[in-house]
Amino acid sequence: MRKLIKEKVSMDPIWDKVHLGGWGKYPSESLVRFLCRYRKSELNFQRKNRILDFGCGGGANTRMMLAEDFDVYAVDGSKEAVRCAKRFVDSSKVKFTTIDFLMVRDIFPKNYFDIVCDDVSIYSNSITNIDKILLVVFEIMKKGGLFYSSCFSTKTLGFGLGEKLESGTYRNINRGSFKNRGVAHFYTEKELRRVYEKYFKVESLDTEEYTDFNRKNRISKFILICRKK
């Protein structure tokens, strides 16, 4: 039986320290592909569709969304991340907010966004908080809206390392990309479908795997495209 970890906030303060060191300036390739395909496949697409960068980090994805002429909103729980993102995007057209993910429903009405994008942000939580955050995403999305989300599989270096908080969730990982990155949850495909399908129809589930540092570090991602039921 899963041991549940209860948390009142979803943002680990360590991310302020992480963003002090700077962050990437190029958007996620899989997210770019998703948005390009969305434009071609969605019959109700309008250039000003309202989109939320859910966990904007340093603003690389946010700036791409703005360049593609979406009506862009961006949130992050890290003040330092939002500060860096504002400077990097450098546009008054984007509405930035520093807020914990669990509180996002307090600043946006229900059924507000056409698209919500989570590029490896929500994963950095206990499964209890992840469930609560997905409910928040569900509530602020329009019916039929699309939710892009990426997270990490149990094949990733970091799974099974550090302090185990619950099944699949670890912190104080001392190797790989998750070193000094706070809490991380790693999924099996079975668990991933169960967690996301509670709120969404999973229309696409792909994997992205690679190594770096001369194969010392292995990354295995799940890329989901979901629709609000």
N, C-alpha and C positions, 0 to 999 in steps of 0.2 A: 504494500500500500504506500502511495506517495506521501512523503512528509512535506507538508505545505509550509512555505516560508511567507510570513505576512510582513509587508512593508507599507509604510505610509507614503513614501515617495518613490518615484521610479528612476530618478536621476542620481547617480553616484557622484559625489563632489569631485572625484578624481578626474572627471572629464574637463573641469576647468583647468587643471594642471596640464592635461593632454593638449588642449587647444592653445595653451600659452606657447607651446613649441611649434605652432603652425600646423597646417593641414593641407591636403592635396588641392590643387586648383583645377583638376579636370573631372568632368562628370563620369558617373558609372556607365560603362558601355551597355550593359544590359538594360539600364533604365532609359538610355537614349533610344535603344531599339524598341522598347515598349511604347514610348511616346510617339515615335514615328509610325509604328504599326497602328496605334490607336487612331491617329489622324486618318488613316486610310480605311479603317474597318468600321468605325463608329458612324452610323448614319446621322446622328444628332450632333456631330462635332461642330463646334463654333470656335473661332480663333480665340475668343475670350473665355473659354471654359475656365471655371474656377478650380485651381489646383493648390493642394497643401503639401509643402515639403515637410514631412513629419520627422523631425530630427535633422535639421538643416546642416549641422556641423559648421564647417568653414565656408559654406555657401557655393560650392562648385556645382551641385545639382540645381540650386536655386537660380544661379545665373543662367544656366542652360534653359531652364523653364521660362525665364523672362525673355531670353533671346528668341524663343519659339512663340512668343506673344500670348502666353497664357496669362490669366489674371492670378498672380502668384501671391500666396501667403506662405510664411515659413515660421516654424516654431522649433525651439530646442530648450532643454532643461538647463543647459550650461550658459551662464551669462557671457563667459569668455568666447564660446562658440558663436553666439549671436553677435557679439561685438566684432569678431573677425569677419563674419559673414556680411554684415552691413558694410564694412570697409571694402571687402572684396567685390560685392555686387555693385555697390555705389549707385543705387537708384532709389528714388523716393516712391517708385511704383510698387515695390515689394513691401508687404506689411509683415514686419518681423515682430515676434513676441518671445520673450523668455518666460517659459512656464513649464512646470512639471507635466509629463504626458498624462498623468491621471487627472489633471485639472483642465485639460484642453476643452472639454465640453462646456466649461464655465465661460469661455470667451467666444464660442461660435454657436450659432443656432443649429438645431437639428436640420438634417437634410440640406446642408449648405454647400458641400463640395461635389463637383463632378468627378474629381480624381484626388486620391490621397496616395502619396508615395513614401514608403519607409525603406530607405536604403541602409540596411544593417544598423538600425537604431533600437527597435523594440526588443531585439534579442537580448539586450543587456539588462535582463531582469529575471526575477523568479518567475516560474510559470503562473503563479497566482496573480502577479502584477501583469504579466503578458495577457492573460485572459481579460483583466479589467481594461487594459489599454485597447485591446481589440474591440471591446464593447464601445469604448469612446469613439473609435474610428467609425464603427458601424453607425452610431447615432448621428455623427456630423456629416455623413455622406448622403447624397441623394439616392433614392431608390433606383437601381440599375446602374449606379456609379461604379467606377473601377478603382480597385485597391491594389497597388503594386507593393510587394513586400519581399525583402531578401533577408536570409538568416543563415546560420551555419549548421552543418550536419555533424554527426558524431564521428565522421571520418577526419575532421579537422584537428590539427595539432593544437592541443589545449584541452580537448575533451579527456576527462579522467585525471587531469593534473590540478594541483592546488587543493583548496579546501572545498569539499563537496557539501553543498547546501541542501540538495535534494536530487532526485533522479534527473540527470542531464544538466544540472546547474552547478557552476563552480565559481570561486573567486580566489584571488591571490595566485593566479596562474603564473608560473615562473619561466615559461618558455613560449617561443613563437609570437604570433601577432597579438596575443591576448595578455602578454606580460604587462603589468601595470595598467590594465584596462578595466579594473573592477569586476563586476559580475558578468558572467556569460552563460547563456543557455544554448545547448546543442541538441538538435532534433534528430530523431529517426523519421523516416517518411511517414510511418504509421502514426506517430504522435503528431507530426505536423498537420496532417490532414484532419485528425480528430480536433485539434485546437482551433484551426482556422475555419473548418466547416461548421462549427458551432454557430458562426455568424454569417459566413459568406459561402457563395458557390465558387469553388476553385475551378476556374476555367482553364488554367495552364499551370503546370508544375514542371520546371526544368532544373537541371543541375549545372553548376559551373565549378570545375575543379582545376587547380593548378598548383605548382610548387614554386618556391623562390629560395634565394640564398643557397644556390647549388643543391636544391632538393632537400634542404634541411627543414623547410617549413612547408607543410601541406595545408591547403585551404580547400574546403568543399562547401559550396553554397547551394541553398535551395532558392530558386526564383519563382515566386508565385504571382499570378495575376488572378485576382478574385473580383467577383461582382456582388454588390449588395442585393440580397434576396428581396 
